[in-house]
Amino acid sequence: MACYSCSQTEEAAEIDGHGLFTHYLLEALDPDGPNLQGVVLDWDTGLLSLDICKLIDNVLRRTVVDLAGKSVPAQQQHPDYSVFGSPAN
């Protein structure tokens, strides 16, 4: 999997010297308080995991687009990802 903070024609926004996308990705992946919109429960084993695709689709993309548009100067930023190969079994 490859995660992209913005498209090739855009420039990634920063807050306090750090990338906007990376800031919110790391926040969502925090093991002490992961964003529940990306948590997946395996009903057979009871194990919880984080689905990065769900996080980007349901949380990060909307957050980053909104905050980049409100930055000074306002800019467009559209995070995305690519999945390569087949999922592990």
N, C-alpha and C positions, 0 to 999 in steps of 0.2 A: 504494500500500500504506500502511496505517496500522498502527502497532504500539501496543499498549496495555499498560502495566505492570501493570494490574489491572482488574477489572470495575468497573462504575459504583457498585456497593454496597460496594466495598472501598477501603481506603486503602493506598497503596504504602509498603512498608517501606523504611527507609533504613539504611545502614551508613556510619559516619563522616561523616554529613551529606550523603551522596549516595544516590540511588535505587538500590535493590538490582537491579532489572531493567536499568536503564541501565548500571550498573557491569558486569554480566555480559554484556550485549549488546556493549558496546565492547570488552571483553576478547576475546570470541569473534570480533570483526571485525578484530582487530589484524593488520595486513598482515605483520608480522614473525613471527607465530605464530598464524594463524587456527585456530579449532577445526575439526579435520578432519571432524567429523560433519556439517558444513555445506558442505564443499567438493564441488564437482561438476566432473568431468572431461568435457570435450567430446572424444570419441574421434576425431572428424573433424579437429579443428584442434589438439588437444593443449592447449587453453587451460583453465585452472582458474578457477572462479568460486565465489562464496559464495552459497548459497541461504538467505536469511533465514528463509523459512518452515520449512525443514528445521532450522535452528538453534533456532528457537523451539519447534518440535514435539519435537525429539529431545534438546535440551540445556537451553535456558533455562527452559522451563515447569517441568520437574522440579526444576531447581536452585533457582529462585525460590520455588516452593511449599514445598520442603523447608526452605530457610533462613528464609523468613518465618515458618514454623511454629515454628522454633527461636529466633526473636528474642524479646527481652524488651520489652514483653509479646508473647506469641505472637499472631500474626494470620494471617488467610487472605489470600493474594494469588495470583491466577490470571492470568498474562499471556496475551495473545491478539493476533490480528492480523486485518485485513480486507484483501482484495485487490480492487482496483477496476479496471475496464477489462480489456483483453486484453493478453497478454504481447507485448512487442516482438519483431519478427522480424529 
